[in-house]
Amino acid sequence: MRCFPTLWFSLTKVKDALTYSRSQKWKWPGHVARAPNNKWTKRTSLWKGPKGIRKRGRPKLRLADEMEIVAGENWLESALNRAEWQRMEEAFTHKESSVSKLNLSKKKKNLT
């Protein structure tokens, strides 16, 4: 009998690693946005860094850039409203998993 991953996850209460990590990645900026302005975590998260091309091995997008894509440029204000921020979390977590599935299917087609 073949067991599909969604059924397996619901039966065993095990969380999908990709969805869980994306969920945690979304929750951290919400936590940081609600912190006082003098906290170093908030100041470093909002820091743009040196201008220019990022070095090899560095991600092209910063965490704040990813938040701007989903929540808009004023993501800090959106994060203050917890209900709205949690609603956007689902869009953020499922966006990446569906994109990665599409990339895998494209790679499989190219190999055949």
Buried (B, 14 or more C-beta within 10 A) or exposed (E): EEEEEEEEEEEEEEEBEEBEEBBEBBBEBBEBBEEEEEEEEBEEBEEEEEEEEEEEEEEEEBBBEBBBEBBEEEBBEBBEEEEEBEEBBEEBBEBBEEEEEEEEEEEEEEEE
